[in-house]
Amino acid sequence: FDPIFFLHHSNVERQFMSWQKVWADSGGSESLPPKWLTETRLYPWTKPSLVNEGRLSHDTPADVDENGKAAKTTTNDATVKDWWDYRELKYEYDEDVHVDTSLESGASKVLMTVWTPVLTSGSFDLCTSNGSQERIIDSVSLVIGNNPPGSATTTCLQCLKRSHLTLVYDVTGFVTPFDLKYYNLSKKVRKRDSVIYNLYVRHKGQKYTVENTDPSKIIKVKSVRKSEVHMRVIRKGDANGRT
């Protein structure tokens, strides 16, 4: 039991519940997660009903089929949907974070989706450089399964089924949809002139670049879209049965 860990994550949940009460409860459906995300399993966490009975991951079997793979349906394993509705939880916080209006950005943000070949926890800093100075554009922090000290990958069986991590960065003011189009259409010699060419991800002291002869060190920029278009594409994929 780590009290700092407990307090930190409790405060994160308190802020999330406060946001839900103002935004999600008021009909802000554009900010609700798509189906493929709500059905994502949170193994080794169990469903709320089991937690209320004192049945945790260490004494509750995971939902697997006869081949030892994740079963199609979940009885014990929790999903994002199971824990989404704060009103179903058996506890509440003494004080919410004060939010009197929904967050509205005004100008549209530009979001970039990147694939990275690593499956480890920590911060993934999207950077750019002009040769002498490095600048962090955005950063994403993830907890991926269980990473032994010094290990290059995770021991989580669910996570090991992945070939990459999908990261979404806010690149507003740095990258535009045109930049990716220019990069993809340009000949190799001209790719160096693209903004995309100079992007890279730093993670645990390692540098992962767009152009690299080592497949374990290369990132793939999959899309650059305005935020509203990004959400429409996700929901279209959800409607078409994307998993």
C-alpha positions as CSV (number, residue, x, y, z in Angstrom):
1,F,0.0,0.0,0.0
2,D,1.4,3.3,-1.1
3,P,-0.4,6.3,0.5
4,I,1.0,8.8,-2.0
5,F,-0.2,6.7,-4.9
6,F,-3.6,6.3,-3.3
7,L,-4.0,10.1,-2.7
8,H,-2.8,11.0,-6.1
9,H,-5.2,8.7,-8.0
10,S,-8.1,9.5,-5.7
11,N,-7.6,13.2,-6.6
12,V,-7.5,12.4,-10.3
13,E,-10.8,10.5,-9.9
14,R,-12.3,13.4,-7.9
15,Q,-11.4,15.8,-10.8
16,F,-12.8,13.4,-13.4
17,M,-16.1,13.0,-11.4
18,S,-16.4,16.7,-11.1
19,W,-15.9,17.1,-14.9
20,Q,-18.6,14.4,-15.5
21,K,-21.1,16.2,-13.4
22,V,-20.7,19.4,-15.4
23,W,-20.0,18.2,-18.9
24,A,-21.1,14.5,-19.4
25,D,-24.3,14.9,-17.4
26,S,-25.3,18.0,-19.3
27,G,-25.4,16.1,-22.6
28,G,-21.9,16.7,-23.9
29,S,-21.9,13.5,-25.9
30,E,-19.0,14.5,-28.1
31,S,-16.7,14.0,-25.0
32,L,-18.0,10.6,-24.2
33,P,-15.7,7.7,-25.1
34,P,-16.6,5.6,-28.2
35,K,-17.7,2.0,-27.9
36,W,-14.4,0.4,-28.6
37,L,-12.9,2.3,-25.6
38,T,-15.7,1.6,-23.2
39,E,-15.4,-2.1,-23.9
40,T,-11.6,-2.0,-23.3
41,R,-10.7,-4.3,-20.4
42,L,-9.0,-3.0,-17.3
43,Y,-7.4,-6.3,-16.3
44,P,-6.3,-7.0,-13.6
45,W,-9.1,-4.8,-12.1
46,T,-12.4,-6.5,-11.4
47,K,-16.0,-5.2,-11.9
48,P,-17.4,-2.8,-9.2
49,S,-19.9,-5.3,-8.0
50,L,-17.1,-7.8,-7.2
51,V,-15.0,-5.1,-5.5
52,N,-17.9,-4.3,-3.3
53,E,-17.9,-8.0,-2.3
54,G,-14.2,-7.8,-1.5
55,R,-13.2,-9.9,-4.6
56,L,-10.1,-8.4,-6.1
57,S,-7.8,-9.5,-8.9
58,H,-5.6,-11.6,-6.6
59,D,-8.4,-13.9,-5.6
60,T,-10.7,-13.7,-8.7
61,P,-9.9,-15.6,-11.9
62,A,-9.5,-13.6,-15.2
63,D,-12.0,-14.1,-18.0
64,V,-10.2,-16.4,-20.4
65,D,-11.3,-19.0,-22.9
66,E,-10.2,-22.7,-23.3
67,N,-7.0,-21.5,-25.1
68,G,-6.0,-19.1,-22.3
69,K,-6.9,-16.0,-24.3
70,A,-9.2,-13.2,-23.3
71,A,-12.8,-14.5,-23.4
72,K,-15.3,-12.6,-25.7
73,T,-17.5,-11.6,-22.7
74,T,-16.5,-10.4,-19.3
75,T,-17.8,-11.8,-16.0
76,N,-15.0,-10.8,-13.7
77,D,-12.7,-8.5,-15.7
78,A,-13.7,-4.8,-15.5
79,T,-14.1,-2.6,-18.5
80,V,-14.0,1.1,-18.9
81,K,-17.8,1.1,-19.1
82,D,-18.1,-0.7,-15.8
83,W,-16.3,2.1,-13.9
84,W,-17.5,5.0,-16.0
85,D,-20.7,6.1,-14.2
86,Y,-19.6,7.6,-10.9
87,R,-23.2,7.4,-9.7
88,E,-22.9,3.7,-9.4
89,L,-20.0,3.8,-7.1
90,K,-20.5,3.1,-3.4
91,Y,-18.6,6.2,-2.3
92,E,-18.4,9.9,-3.0
93,Y,-16.0,12.8,-2.3
94,D,-16.6,15.5,0.3
95,E,-15.9,18.3,-2.1
96,D,-15.9,18.5,-5.9
97,V,-13.5,20.6,-8.0
98,H,-15.4,23.8,-8.7
99,V,-16.3,24.0,-12.4
100,D,-19.2,26.3,-13.3
101,T,-19.0,26.0,-17.1
102,S,-18.1,23.4,-19.7
103,L,-14.7,23.7,-21.2
104,E,-14.8,25.2,-24.7
105,S,-11.6,25.7,-26.6
106,G,-13.0,28.2,-29.1
107,A,-10.4,27.6,-31.8
108,S,-10.1,24.1,-33.0
109,K,-7.2,22.0,-31.8
110,V,-5.0,19.9,-34.1
111,L,-4.4,16.3,-32.9
112,M,-1.8,13.9,-34.2
113,T,-1.9,10.2,-33.9
114,V,1.4,8.4,-33.5
115,W,2.3,4.7,-33.3
116,T,5.3,3.8,-31.2
117,P,6.9,0.3,-31.1
118,V,7.4,0.2,-27.3
119,L,5.1,-1.3,-24.7
120,T,6.3,0.3,-21.5
121,S,4.9,2.7,-18.9
122,G,6.1,6.3,-18.5
123,S,6.1,9.6,-20.3
124,F,6.2,9.9,-24.1
125,D,7.4,13.4,-25.1
126,L,6.8,14.5,-28.6
127,C,9.6,16.8,-29.6
128,T,11.0,18.8,-32.4
129,S,14.5,20.2,-32.9
130,N,16.1,22.8,-35.1
131,G,19.5,21.2,-34.7
132,S,20.6,23.0,-31.6
133,Q,17.5,23.3,-29.4
134,E,15.0,20.6,-28.5
135,R,11.4,21.6,-27.8
136,I,8.7,19.4,-26.2
137,I,5.4,19.9,-28.2
138,D,3.2,17.7,-26.0
139,S,3.6,14.8,-23.6
140,V,1.5,11.7,-22.9
141,S,2.0,9.5,-19.8
142,L,0.8,5.9,-19.7
143,V,0.7,3.0,-17.3
144,I,1.0,-0.2,-19.4
145,G,0.7,-3.5,-17.5
146,N,3.7,-4.4,-15.3
147,N,7.1,-3.3,-16.4
148,P,10.0,-5.0,-14.5
149,P,12.9,-2.6,-13.7
150,G,15.1,-2.2,-16.7
151,S,12.8,-4.2,-19.0
152,A,12.1,-3.1,-22.5
153,T,8.6,-4.5,-22.5
154,T,5.7,-5.4,-20.2
155,T,4.8,-8.7,-18.6
156,C,1.0,-8.1,-19.0
157,L,-0.4,-10.8,-21.3
158,Q,-3.1,-8.5,-22.6
159,C,-0.6,-5.7,-23.4
160,L,1.8,-8.2,-25.1
161,K,-0.8,-8.8,-27.7
162,R,-0.2,-5.3,-29.0
163,S,2.4,-4.5,-31.6
164,H,2.5,-0.8,-30.7
165,L,1.1,2.0,-28.6
166,T,-1.3,4.5,-30.1
167,L,-0.6,8.0,-28.8
168,V,-2.6,11.2,-29.5
169,Y,-0.8,14.5,-29.2
170,D,-2.0,18.1,-29.3
171,V,0.2,19.7,-32.0
172,T,-1.8,22.9,-32.4
173,G,0.5,25.6,-33.7
174,F,3.3,23.1,-34.7
175,V,1.8,20.7,-37.3
176,T,-1.1,21.0,-39.7
177,P,-2.9,18.3,-41.8
178,F,-1.1,19.7,-44.8
179,D,2.3,18.9,-43.3
180,L,1.6,15.2,-43.2
181,K,0.2,15.2,-46.7
182,Y,3.3,17.0,-47.9
183,Y,5.5,14.5,-46.1
184,N,3.7,11.4,-47.5
185,L,3.8,12.8,-51.1
186,S,7.3,14.1,-51.1
187,K,10.3,12.3,-52.6
188,K,12.8,11.1,-50.0
189,V,15.2,14.0,-50.6
190,R,12.5,16.5,-49.9
191,K,11.0,14.8,-46.9
192,R,13.8,16.5,-44.8
193,D,12.1,19.8,-45.5
194,S,8.9,18.6,-43.8
195,V,7.9,19.4,-40.3
196,I,7.0,15.8,-39.8
197,Y,10.6,14.7,-40.6
198,N,11.9,16.6,-37.6
199,L,9.5,15.1,-35.1
200,Y,10.5,12.4,-32.6
201,V,9.4,10.8,-29.4
202,R,11.6,10.6,-26.3
203,H,10.8,7.9,-23.8
204,K,13.0,6.7,-20.9
205,G,16.1,8.2,-22.4
206,Q,15.5,6.7,-25.9
207,K,14.8,8.6,-29.1
208,Y,12.2,7.3,-31.6
209,T,12.2,9.0,-34.9
210,V,10.1,9.1,-38.1
211,E,13.0,8.0,-40.3
212,N,15.1,5.2,-38.8
213,T,16.7,2.0,-40.2
214,D,16.0,0.3,-36.9
215,P,12.4,-0.9,-36.8
216,S,12.5,-0.8,-32.9
217,K,13.3,2.9,-33.0
218,I,10.8,4.2,-35.6
219,I,7.5,5.9,-35.0
220,K,4.7,6.2,-37.5
221,V,2.6,9.3,-37.9
222,K,-0.8,7.9,-38.7
223,S,-3.0,11.1,-38.9
224,V,-3.0,14.8,-38.3
225,R,-6.6,16.2,-38.0
226,K,-8.6,18.9,-36.4
227,S,-10.1,17.7,-33.1
228,E,-13.7,17.6,-34.4
229,V,-12.6,15.6,-37.5
230,H,-10.6,13.3,-35.2
231,M,-13.6,12.5,-33.1
232,R,-15.8,11.9,-36.2
233,V,-13.3,9.4,-37.6
234,I,-13.1,7.6,-34.3
235,R,-16.9,7.3,-34.1
236,K,-17.1,6.2,-37.7
237,G,-14.6,3.5,-37.0
238,D,-16.6,2.5,-33.9
239,A,-19.8,2.3,-36.0
240,N,-18.0,0.1,-38.5
241,G,-17.0,-2.4,-35.7
242,R,-13.5,-1.3,-35.1
243,T,-11.7,-2.9,-32.2
